[in-house]
Amino acid sequence: MRLKISLLKEPKHQELVSCVGWTTAEELYSCSDDHQIVKWNLLTSETSQIVKLPDDIYPIDLHWFPKSFGVKKQTQAESFVLTSSDGKFHLISKLGRVEKSVEAHCGAVLAGRWNYEGTALVTVGEDGQIKIWSKTGMLRSTLAQQGTPVYSVAWGPDSEKVLYTAGKQLIIKPLQPNAKVLQWKAHDGIILKVDWNSVNDLILSAGEDCKYKVWDSYGRLLYNSQPHEHPITSVAWAPDGDLFAVGSFHTLRLCDKTGWSYALEKPNTGSIFNIAWSVDGTQIAGACGNGHVVFAHIVEQRWEWKNFQVTLTKRRTMQVRNVLNDAVDLLEFRDRVIKASLNYAHLVVSTSLQCYVFSTKNWNTPLIFDLKEGTVSLILQAERHFLLVDGGGIYLYSYEGRFISSPKFPGMRTDILNAQTVSLSNDTIAIKDKADEKIIFLFEATTGKPLGDGKLLSHKNEILEIALDQKGLTHDRKIAFIDKNRDLYITSVKRFGKEEQIIKLGTMVHTLAWCDTCNILCGLQDTRFTVWYYPNTVYVDRDILPKTLYEKDASEFSKNPHIVSFVGNQVTIRRADGSLVHISISPYPAILHEYVGSSKWEDAVRLCRFVKEQTMWACLAAMAIANQDMTTAEIAYAAIGEIDKVQYINSIKDLPSKESKIAHILMFSGNIQEAETVLLQAGLVYQAIQININLYNWERALELAIKYKTHVDTVLAYRQKFLETFGKQETNKRYLQYAEGLQIDWDKIKAKIELEITKERERSSSGQANKTMGLKH
């Protein structure tokens, strides 16, 4: 990825340009010390003077009123705030009319910013004051006051906090009075610029110590640049939070959100005092010290999938290379390319007006449809369909270009959604809530309606990253997520009957990804790269989960690595320095998943015997139990030396009825409650009582016996035998009450038990006979 710079031969301003701001993706306003506000049209390459300010007004900062939220008065949306050296800020319309000038600070007003909703304005000045204003310019409050000038300010993603500079310190102050203020020393010189992105919640700072830094919202340092030759005079996040730009003397740099640099350009600009990104995030404008306005377009972005590599060579041209035969295709677009995604044998490209869908089998005839809104901020793909996110909503389309659904929930803000907070599979869409970060909304892909009875997935801590598995049946769909403590959890999406447990899979997990061809999960866990070959094991037999993992040392990936993709058995990881590392995992677990999915149990056993690895046998054991294939389970458990479990499986195989077998398999997986329910629904009351006796769950055993008026004496007899074994006296009041005057006759009890077993056998065999008769007819 690099920047394509365009700079006029002669500057349009006579003095330094202090600030720039985009109205649309093709139109920009610039303000200069020559008192002029100039409009630039990039389509026609024309410039025109909008207004000449009075000679005593030197503009310092401008910010356009936000457009992302439906504004009733269009006039307000078409205006900007301009701060100036005379202590005032001015609300100016697009046509250049000064609607209002407000006395704001003693000395220059150094920065002014609208919040994301456009309901409030913050200004900071040389007098060290931070003031909050209404959108009409009425003073609401003086948020803070200090002894040094405040050079820069930014709103937090929720518009509830303000970040501002104080010499070498950064301060985050909530709007609520008495709320905790966060303050830390960020630079060794005065901090000149800050920016806070609403999508990734990260903070940028730049200072006179010639460094730029990336912080999280708790003030923890994530990236610290090398010192440059000159002070860093400007920094700005791209709208989607994936990139940021850095400006200095004769220097413009494009960086990844983790801090490393994609491109460095040295245009003849003087110092770049202000950087603005276009709404669609494809180009940058810089306000230069020598009167120029520098424009930079992002090109040479790259997307890879299997043997295809797609490169954006120009604004409207893509090159596709098939590395197997070195065939090259050129894709031409009518408008500028904004976003693209390559996955599942399809390339999805959004331009400013249309969406193009290419199949990797045929690059010549794309499917094209018009977009409701031009600025697509996110494209997610699944095997059957893809998701587009723009300022107006979330839209799901098939690869044939057919609109499928558009999920919504109260308070949804599409401007802050990213690949970590939205996940897509063939049947489900998951979206993390921003208002309450402990909640995940789940929607049916085909209808866009909330899943099931509209239940939310709620966790005890804030959730950072979510990911749906991609394969298998809808009712087996799982979602994995990482919470604030960096713990990895897994849970079922379709929670039938009782609440499905949320089970912890790992700790200190920084990044995760599901495989696109089978349900294998990988993650970077502290100092290890871990692959969960069959994450479902936690629901089947948690004891053997460690035996189903593959782990390898991850110290080679250095600090803060990120999993980019997991395609087939190839995992791609991006290190903190920007380099890509590819890891190949064993292809055999994926083949095992395939065999089990097609119920080819004999092939699965043969594969495990061929590979001779404990992880494979452990995965097969869990898969067999999950699919109730006890013969395969017995072989697999024997292979990993779990003899006690082999014996239990053998005893299950000898049970007379299908219901008993299912119940005991559920018990094997630790689902006691479900096992009991299965038996009671089948009318096998004695069996339900017996499993509670076996588990020493005495209260429940007696409760069932009393409720169904059967085997009360059996429960009392076993209880008595239990107490005698341990030499204890009965203290339970209910047991004492029912034991009064009751004689325990073991012969009678054994006869009753025999009768129950015989009855169950007869029921089972008559059921089989009826089934056979039905088949014959």
Secondary structure as UniProt FT lines:
FT   STRAND          2..6
FT   STRAND          17..24
FT   TURN            25..26
FT   STRAND          27..32
FT   TURN            33..34
FT   STRAND          36..41
FT   TURN            42..45
FT   STRAND          46..52
FT   TURN            55..56
FT   STRAND          59..64
FT   HELIX           74..77
FT   STRAND          79..84
FT   TURN            85..86
FT   STRAND          88..93
FT   TURN            94..95
FT   STRAND          98..103
FT   STRAND          109..114
FT   TURN            116..117
FT   STRAND          120..125
FT   TURN            126..127
FT   STRAND          129..134
FT   TURN            135..136
FT   STRAND          139..145
FT   STRAND          153..155
FT   TURN            157..158
FT   STRAND          161..166
FT   TURN            167..168
FT   STRAND          169..174
FT   TURN            177..178
FT   STRAND          182..185
FT   STRAND          191..196
FT   TURN            198..200
FT   STRAND          202..207
FT   TURN            208..209
FT   STRAND          212..216
FT   TURN            217..218
FT   STRAND          221..224
FT   STRAND          234..237
FT   TURN            239..240
FT   STRAND          243..249
FT   STRAND          251..256
FT   TURN            257..258
FT   STRAND          261..265
FT   STRAND          271..277
FT   TURN            279..280
FT   STRAND          283..288
FT   TURN            289..290
FT   STRAND          293..299
FT   STRAND          302..305
FT   TURN            306..307
FT   STRAND          308..314
FT   TURN            315..316
FT   STRAND          317..322
FT   TURN            323..326
FT   STRAND          327..332
FT   STRAND          337..343
FT   TURN            344..345
FT   STRAND          346..351
FT   STRAND          354..359
FT   TURN            360..361
FT   STRAND          362..370
FT   STRAND          376..381
FT   STRAND          385..390
FT   TURN            391..392
FT   STRAND          393..398
FT   TURN            399..400
FT   STRAND          403..405
FT   TURN            410..411
FT   HELIX           414..416
FT   TURN            419..421
FT   STRAND          422..424
FT   STRAND          428..432
FT   TURN            437..438
FT   STRAND          439..444
FT   TURN            445..447
FT   TURN            452..454
FT   STRAND          457..458
FT   STRAND          463..468
FT   HELIX           474..476
FT   STRAND          478..483
FT   TURN            484..485
FT   STRAND          488..492
FT   STRAND          503..506
FT   STRAND          509..514
FT   STRAND          521..525
FT   TURN            526..527
FT   STRAND          528..532
FT   TURN            535..536
FT   HELIX           537..540
FT   HELIX           542..548
FT   STRAND          549..553
FT   HELIX           555..557
FT   STRAND          562..567
FT   TURN            568..569
FT   STRAND          570..574
FT   TURN            576..577
FT   STRAND          580..584
FT   HELIX           588..597
FT   TURN            598..599
FT   HELIX           601..611
FT   HELIX           614..626
FT   TURN            627..628
FT   HELIX           630..639
FT   TURN            640..641
FT   HELIX           643..653
FT   HELIX           658..668
FT   TURN            669..670
FT   HELIX           672..681
FT   TURN            682..683
FT   HELIX           685..694
FT   TURN            695..696
FT   HELIX           698..707
FT   TURN            708..709
FT   HELIX           712..726
FT   HELIX           733..739
FT   TURN            740..741
FT   HELIX           746..776
//
